[in-house]
């Protein structure tokens, strides 16, 4: 499903060039759920952004579904993000002008995979049936996170990338959200790469990889 080969990424800073990723090699199988852990500043979010096609590496390959997405032009990378990958970040990024029902359907419609039956099932599983006519500003943090997960999974992406998806939640709500993500990603057959600082949450996934100073251990 995913093969990262000798992936490198650096940025210019006031103190000079900072190498964030220094030769990343990683394979993820189809349907595998992998936790990406490591200290703050180790490059976890940078790696996720590269796999998501939100940024380009300095060198190396990001082979997903048999093609290197780092070599795609801007239009094709946008199509990849729209149809093949789902993103769940701490910021939620819900569309403020759309109600919950429209937010959930948004990505699936862009991907051409709008399925009302599947969306209704997600709404029920996520426990947000009474929130469909509300707008994001009317929701609690936990409710917004559930809506964001529903929006991502409604499109049935082959790959789900989650960056600290429970970071804004208390332990009980965080556990509930993670359980839903794991259950729903398994049902859809999605590969899941999840960034977390919590060893307790990481232990729930199939496998863990640790990023230290830009290298995987």
C-alpha positions in Angstrom: 0.0 0.0 0.0 2.7 2.5 1.1 6.4 2.4 0.5 8.6 5.3 1.7 12.2 5.2 0.4 15.1 7.3 1.7 12.7 10.2 2.3 14.4 13.5 3.2 13.0 16.9 4.0 14.6 20.1 5.2 13.7 23.8 5.8 15.5 27.0 5.8 15.6 28.7 9.2 17.3 31.9 10.6 20.1 29.6 11.9 20.5 27.9 8.5 19.1 24.8 6.9 17.3 22.4 9.3 17.1 18.7 8.2 13.8 17.4 9.6 13.7 14.0 7.9 16.9 12.2 7.3 16.4 9.1 5.2 13.0 7.6 6.1 12.2 4.0 5.0 8.8 2.6 5.9 6.4 0.0 4.4 2.7 -0.1 5.4 0.4 -3.0 4.2 -3.1 -2.5 3.0 -5.5 -2.3 6.0 -2.6 -2.0 8.5 -3.0 0.4 11.4 0.3 1.9 12.4 1.2 4.3 15.2 3.9 6.9 14.5 5.4 8.1 17.8 8.2 10.3 18.8 9.1 13.4 20.7 7.9 16.8 19.7 9.9 18.2 16.9 11.0 14.8 15.7 9.3 15.3 12.3 6.1 13.3 12.7 3.8 15.9 11.3 6.2 16.7 8.5 6.2 13.0 7.5 2.4 12.9 7.5 2.2 16.0 5.4 4.5 14.5 2.8 2.4 11.3 2.6 -0.7 13.4 2.3 0.7 15.2 -0.7 0.5 18.6 1.1 4.3 19.1 0.7 7.1 17.7 -1.4 10.3 15.9 -0.1 13.7 17.1 -1.0 14.5 13.6 -2.2 13.3 10.0 -1.9 10.1 8.3 -3.0 6.5 8.1 -1.6 5.0 5.1 -3.5 1.3 4.7 -2.9 -0.8 2.3 -5.0 2.2 1.8 -7.3 3.0 5.4 -8.1 5.3 8.0 -6.6 3.1 10.8 -5.5 6.1 13.1 -4.8 6.6 13.2 -8.6 3.0 14.3 -9.4 2.2 17.8 -10.6 0.0 20.1 -8.4 -3.2 19.1 -10.2 -2.6 15.4 -9.8 -1.6 15.7 -6.2 -4.8 17.6 -5.5 -6.8 14.8 -7.2 -4.9 12.3 -5.0 -5.8 14.2 -1.8 -9.4 14.4 -3.0 -10.0 10.8 -4.0 -7.4 8.5 -2.2 -6.5 9.9 1.2 -8.4 11.1 4.2 -7.0 13.5 6.8 -7.9 13.9 10.5 -6.1 16.7 12.2 -6.4 18.3 15.6 -7.8 21.5 14.0 -10.8 19.6 12.5 -11.0 22.0 9.5 -14.8 21.8 9.3 -16.4 24.2 6.8 -18.0 26.8 9.1 -20.7 27.7 6.6 -22.0 24.1 6.3 -24.1 22.2 8.8 -22.9 18.8 10.2 -24.8 16.8 7.5 -23.2 18.9 4.7 -19.8 18.7 6.3 -19.9 14.9 6.5 -21.0 14.6 2.8 -18.5 17.2 1.6 -15.4 15.1 1.0 -17.3 12.1 -0.4 -19.0 14.3 -2.9 -15.7 15.8 -4.0 -14.4 12.2 -4.4 -17.4 11.1 -6.4 -18.3 8.5 -3.7 -21.4 10.0 -2.1 -23.3 7.2 -0.4 -26.2 8.2 1.7 -26.6 4.7 3.3 -23.0 4.7 4.4 -23.2 8.2 5.7 -26.3 7.4 7.7 -24.5 4.4 9.2 -21.5 6.6 10.1 -23.8 9.2 11.8 -25.3 6.5 13.9 -22.0 4.9 14.8 -20.5 8.3 15.7 -23.6 9.2 17.8 -24.1 12.6 16.0 -27.6 12.0 14.7 -29.1 14.9 16.7 -26.4 17.3 15.5 -27.0 17.2 11.7 -28.6 20.6 11.5 -26.0 22.3 13.7 -23.0 24.3 12.5 -19.4 23.7 13.7 -19.4 26.7 16.0 -22.4 25.1 17.9 -20.5 21.9 18.6 -18.2 20.9 21.5 -14.6 19.9 20.7 -15.5 16.2 21.0 -18.5 16.6 18.7 -16.4 18.4 16.1 -13.8 15.6 16.2 -16.5 13.0 15.6 -17.8 15.0 12.6 -14.3 15.3 11.2 -13.8 11.6 11.4 -17.2 11.0 9.8 -16.3 13.4 6.9 -13.0 11.6 6.3 -14.5 8.0 6.4 -17.6 8.9 4.4 -15.4 9.0 1.2 -14.0 5.5 2.0 -10.4 6.5 1.4 -7.8 3.8 1.0 -5.5 5.7 3.3 -6.3 7.6 6.5 -3.7 9.9 8.0 -4.4 11.2 11.6 -2.3 13.7 13.4 -3.0 13.6 17.2 -6.7 13.1 16.5 -7.5 12.8 20.2 -5.1 15.5 21.4 -7.9 18.0 22.2 -10.0 15.4 24.0 -10.1 14.1 27.6 -9.0 10.5 28.1 -12.5 9.0 28.0 -13.5 10.8 24.8 -10.1 10.2 23.3 -10.5 6.5 23.9 -14.0 6.4 22.4 -12.9 8.4 19.3 -9.9 6.1 18.7 -12.0 3.0 19.1 -14.4 4.3 16.5 -11.6 5.1 14.1 -10.0 1.7 14.5 -13.4 -0.1 14.1 -14.5 2.0 11.1 -11.1 1.9 9.3 -11.2 -1.9 9.7 -14.6 -2.1 8.2 -13.6 0.1 5.2 -10.3 -1.7 4.8 -8.4 1.6 5.1 -4.8 1.8 6.0 -4.3 4.0 9.0 -1.2 6.0 9.9 -1.7 7.7 13.2 0.6 10.2 15.0 0.3 10.1 18.8 2.3 11.0 21.8 0.3 8.5 23.9 1.9 5.2 24.4 -1.4 3.9 25.8 -3.1 4.7 22.5 -0.2 3.5 20.3 -0.5 0.1 22.0 -4.0 -0.3 20.5 -2.7 -0.3 16.9 -1.2 -3.1 14.9 2.3 -1.8 15.0 4.4 1.1 16.2 7.3 3.0 14.7 9.3 5.6 16.6 10.8 8.7 15.0 13.8 10.3 16.6 15.8 13.2 15.2 14.4 12.6 11.7 15.0 8.9 11.6 12.8 5.9 12.3 13.8 3.4 15.0 
